[in-house]
C-alpha cells in the first residue's frame, strides 16, 4: 500500500481527474435508461421524430 500511495501522491491531479471521469461515466450509465424511457414514452408515442433525434443525439 505504501508504494501505491507514493505514486498517487506524486500524480494526485491525474488520479483525481481519473476518479472524476469514472464518476461521470457511472452517472451517465445510470441515467441512460431514464433517457431511453423518455424517448419512447414521449417521442415514439407522439411520433415526434424531432424529439427522438434531439434526445438520441
C-alpha positions in Angstrom: 0.0 0.0 0.0 2.9 2.3 0.7 4.1 2.0 -2.9 0.6 2.8 -4.3 0.2 5.8 -2.1 3.6 7.2 -3.1 2.6 7.0 -6.8 -0.8 8.6 -6.0 0.9 11.4 -4.1 3.2 12.2 -7.0 0.4 12.2 -9.5 -2.5 13.5 -7.5 -4.0 15.6 -10.3 -4.1 12.7 -12.7 -5.6 10.5 -10.0 -8.3 12.9 -9.2 -9.1 13.6 -12.8 -9.4 9.8 -13.4 -11.8 9.4 -10.4 -13.9 12.4 -11.6 -14.3 11.0 -15.2 -15.1 7.5 -13.8 -17.8 9.0 -11.6 -19.3 11.0 -14.5 -19.3 7.8 -16.6 -21.0 5.8 -13.9 -23.7 8.5 -13.5 -24.3 8.7 -17.3 -24.6 4.9 -17.5 -27.2 5.0 -14.7 -29.1 7.8 -16.4 -29.2 6.1 -19.8 -32.4 4.0 -19.1 -34.2 7.2 -18.0 -33.4 9.0 -21.3 -34.4 5.9 -23.3 -37.8 5.6 -21.4 -38.4 9.4 -22.0 -37.6 8.9 -25.7 -40.0 6.0 -26.0 -42.8 7.5 -23.8 -42.8 11.0 -25.3 -41.1 10.7 -28.7 -42.4 7.4 -30.1 -45.8 7.6 -28.5 -46.4 11.0 -30.1 -44.5 10.2 -33.3 -42.2 13.2 -32.6 -39.1 12.5 -34.7 -37.5 15.8 -33.8 -37.7 15.0 -30.1 -36.3 11.5 -30.8 -33.4 12.9 -32.7 -32.7 15.6 -30.1 -32.5 13.3 -27.1 -31.0 10.5 -29.1 -28.0 12.6 -30.1 
